[in-house]
Amino acid sequence: MPSIPQPLVPDDDGAADAAVTAVLASYAAGEADAAAVVAALASVRLLVPVVAVLTEAETGADGLRREKESEMALPVLVGADGRRAVPAFTGTAALRRWRPDARPIQTLTPQVCGAALGENAAAVVIDVAGPVPFAIEGPLLHAMAATAHPLTDRRSLDTLIHSLTQHAEVTVTRPARRRLLPRFRRQGR
């Protein structure tokens, strides 16, 4: 019999990490750069949403249609240009702002990035409905996914971010965040 995985933080109250909230607010105010946000996100618990998707319905003797079977699925965001993104949230308040019926699954940023690549997604969008949306995409998404463990060593993280931001295709700047986020909408899997 398969075992039910234990939560990362058994007594988690769903609140966003205070350090992440502060750096995201600083980023929105133009006082912090994307590297500071990534550094804060690298080792914290995120919440990935799952939603129920109807897979089979039936009509009862009374003529009413009823759910017969449903599955839990990871929602994906799809941009106007067809690019896909996996949503993740810093806390339950941000998750509920986006979709109140979604259920949170605790995970770490490297695992979310790996799941996004597994879904053929181009990005992980943090707190898509606010208060401060942030996208991890391009080589940074691949690098974060490739880390087996959260990057808690600030020097290693700084080296990774610095080396990635030397490439022209890395989009962790303020304009990239604005360019990517508005094009995504909800789509069930």
BELHU-V39097 format. One line per field, one symbol per residue. phi: phi as a letter, one per 30 degrees, with the letter a starting at -180 (. if undefined). burial: b if it has 9 or more other C-alpha atoms within 8 Angstrom, else e. Layout:
BEGIN
phi = ???
burial = ???
END
This chain:
BEGIN
phi = .dcdddddbecdciddddddeddddddddicbcddddddddebcdcccdbbdbdcabbcdddiddbdcbbbcbddbcbdedjdcbcdbbdadddddddadddcdbdaceeddddddddchccaccdhecjdbdaccbiededddddddbedcdeddddddddddddcdddbccedddddddddcbdadd
burial = eeeeeeeeeeeeeebbbeebbebbbbbbeeebbbbbbebbbbbbbbbbbbbbbbeebebeeeeeeebeebeebbbbbbbeeebbbbbbbbbbebbbbbeeebebebbbbbbbbbebbeeebbbbbbbbbeebbbbbbbbbbbbbbebeebbeeeeebbebbeebbeeeebbbeeebbeebbebbeeeee
END
